[in-house]
Amino acid sequence: MKAIHVSGPGKDYRLVLAGEPQPMPQAGEVLIRNAAAGLNNADLLQARGAYPPPPGASQILGLEVSGVIAALGEDVNGFAVGDPVCALLSGGGYAQFAIADAGSVLPVPQGVDLVDAAGLPEAGFTAWTNIIDTAHLAPGETLLVHGGTSGIGSLAIQIFAARGHRVFTTVGSEEKREAARTFGAARSINYRSEDFVAVVKAETGGKGVDVILDMVGGDYIQRNIEAAAIWGRIVNIAYQQGFKAEVNFAPVLTKRLTLGATTLRSRTPAEKQAIRDALLKEVWPLVGTQIRPVVAQTFPLAEAQKAHEFMAKTGHIGKILLSSA
Ligand SMILES: NC(=O)c1ccc[n+]([C@@H]2O[C@H](COP(=O)([O-])OP(=O)(O)OC[C@H]3O[C@@H](n4cnc5c(N)ncnc54)[C@H](OP(=O)(O)O)[C@@H]3O)[C@@H](O)[C@H]2O)c1
């Protein structure tokens, strides 16, 4: 099969199309003939040599795909050859075929294009497990999503707006502000011209927000603490502006806040299956009608290098995909 190899991992890496043996599904796994793979920031970090794949994972980039099931390993129930699916992977997505643990596979919902479905798994799993399992967003509570037009943000806003939450979001341009509004954000904040702490305080009558999903870090660590409501929960999935900050923890104490941070890739197959099951029950019935993958651009697999350069510029709105066709 054809797959993308990283030539010269490091700052000036190049992504090249190369031949690769087609993988075989083991017990509990499925082989997917890929329609597309979704790009994630982790792919850029891995290509730069800064984020090695976990033990046992494919060395090929790519944490999510869509396609049709081409073969089943032993002990796989509930799927058949030919089923249109999308899947979270521990690696191996930038290729014509990929192996997925059956517990990380989801059907492509009706009304969703097979290629576009590659943009659902990583964002869906990440948004759900952080906002629900870690931050325990409860009915009626408010949510602030930073990076509202990122792959993660564009789906997270839709999921939790569709579930009836008042969602606030931050974005870095007026074009992104308008896009995030169409995803269902009650108030989309351009952080270049507005202070998100002041805006969410004003919008909530001084109370602040119950849950914050952050991928920025740096000085947002303190500002999130200021923007949180009493008993608020703040969960980080990245620290793009830095892991280090000088923080005044007094409001954490007085407002009884909880600070958390998680990663998805290194979790066990059983943990991922539990998230998959929750998504299937709680989110998938809304996908295709109220919730849609937002696709910024789809590149051919052979143009993975161009796709990475496009992502690195951070102007995109939604997911960037690599089509295997
Ligand atoms: N922990 C986990 O399990 C997990 C899983 C998946 C993804 N992630 C992380 O989550 C983040 C989003 O992933 P993604 O694939 O959705 O990425 P993405 O589509 O590339 O979006 C990243 C967004 O972050 C915003 N941003 C970038 N640098 C920023 C900065 N210095 N300050 C403020 N905002 C900044 C940009 O939006 P603006 O132009 O609006 O600033 C950009 O759209 C990435 O950092 C990724 O590594 C973590």
The ligand as a MOL file (V3000), in Angstrom:
LIG
                    3D

  0  0  0     0  0            999 V3000
M  V30 BEGIN CTAB
M  V30 COUNTS 48 52 0 0 0
M  V30 BEGIN ATOM
M  V30 1 N -4.8450 16.2840 25.1340 0
M  V30 2 C -5.4330 15.6260 24.1440 0
M  V30 3 O -5.8600 14.5010 24.2950 0
M  V30 4 C -5.5610 16.3000 22.8030 0
M  V30 5 C -6.2520 15.6600 21.7750 0
M  V30 6 C -6.3840 16.3440 20.5630 0
M  V30 7 C -5.8350 17.5960 20.3980 0
M  V30 8 N -5.1410 18.1600 21.4250 0 CHG=1
M  V30 9 C -4.5570 19.5030 21.2980 0
M  V30 10 O -5.6350 20.3980 21.1760 0
M  V30 11 C -5.2540 21.5010 20.3710 0
M  V30 12 C -6.2620 21.6510 19.2610 0
M  V30 13 O -6.1180 20.5730 18.3730 0
M  V30 14 P -6.6850 20.6950 16.9010 0
M  V30 15 O -6.2690 19.4920 16.1660 0
M  V30 16 O -8.1030 21.0490 16.9860 0 CHG=-1
M  V30 17 O -5.7700 21.8960 16.3850 0
M  V30 18 P -6.0060 23.0270 15.3200 0
M  V30 19 O -7.1830 22.7660 14.4810 0
M  V30 20 O -4.6900 23.2490 14.6720 0
M  V30 21 O -6.3240 24.3000 16.2150 0
M  V30 22 C -5.4480 24.9280 17.0650 0
M  V30 23 C -6.0640 26.2990 17.3420 0
M  V30 24 O -5.4600 26.8530 18.4750 0
M  V30 25 C -5.4630 28.2510 18.3340 0
M  V30 26 N -4.1380 28.6950 18.7450 0
M  V30 27 C -2.9660 28.3070 18.2530 0
M  V30 28 N -1.9500 28.8960 18.9110 0
M  V30 29 C -2.5140 29.6650 19.8230 0
M  V30 30 C -2.0080 30.5230 20.7930 0
M  V30 31 N -0.6870 30.6810 20.9590 0
M  V30 32 N -2.8670 31.1780 21.5680 0
M  V30 33 C -4.1900 30.9900 21.4180 0
M  V30 34 N -4.7310 30.1760 20.5120 0
M  V30 35 C -3.9000 29.5290 19.7290 0
M  V30 36 C -5.6810 28.6090 16.8790 0
M  V30 37 O -6.8750 29.3290 16.7620 0
M  V30 38 P -6.8880 30.9340 16.8060 0
M  V30 39 O -6.4200 31.4460 15.4810 0
M  V30 40 O -8.3100 31.2220 17.0680 0
M  V30 41 O -5.9700 31.3570 17.9070 0
M  V30 42 C -5.8630 27.2590 16.2060 0
M  V30 43 O -6.9960 27.2440 15.3650 0
M  V30 44 C -3.8420 21.2060 19.8540 0
M  V30 45 O -2.9280 21.9180 20.6270 0
M  V30 46 C -3.7260 19.7070 20.0580 0
M  V30 47 O -2.3750 19.3220 20.2520 0
M  V30 48 C -5.0000 17.5430 22.6120 0
M  V30 END ATOM
M  V30 BEGIN BOND
M  V30 1 1 1 2
M  V30 2 2 2 3
M  V30 3 1 2 4
M  V30 4 1 4 5
M  V30 5 2 4 48
M  V30 6 2 5 6
M  V30 7 1 6 7
M  V30 8 2 7 8
M  V30 9 1 8 9
M  V30 10 1 8 48
M  V30 11 1 9 10
M  V30 12 1 9 46
M  V30 13 1 10 11
M  V30 14 1 11 12
M  V30 15 1 11 44
M  V30 16 1 12 13
M  V30 17 1 13 14
M  V30 18 2 14 15
M  V30 19 1 14 16
M  V30 20 1 14 17
M  V30 21 1 17 18
M  V30 22 2 18 19
M  V30 23 1 18 20
M  V30 24 1 18 21
M  V30 25 1 21 22
M  V30 26 1 22 23
M  V30 27 1 23 24
M  V30 28 1 23 42
M  V30 29 1 24 25
M  V30 30 1 25 26
M  V30 31 1 25 36
M  V30 32 1 26 27
M  V30 33 1 26 35
M  V30 34 2 27 28
M  V30 35 1 28 29
M  V30 36 1 29 30
M  V30 37 2 29 35
M  V30 38 1 30 31
M  V30 39 2 30 32
M  V30 40 1 32 33
M  V30 41 2 33 34
M  V30 42 1 34 35
M  V30 43 1 36 37
M  V30 44 1 36 42
M  V30 45 1 37 38
M  V30 46 2 38 39
M  V30 47 1 38 40
M  V30 48 1 38 41
M  V30 49 1 42 43
M  V30 50 1 44 45
M  V30 51 1 44 46
M  V30 52 1 46 47
M  V30 END BOND
M  V30 END CTAB
M  END
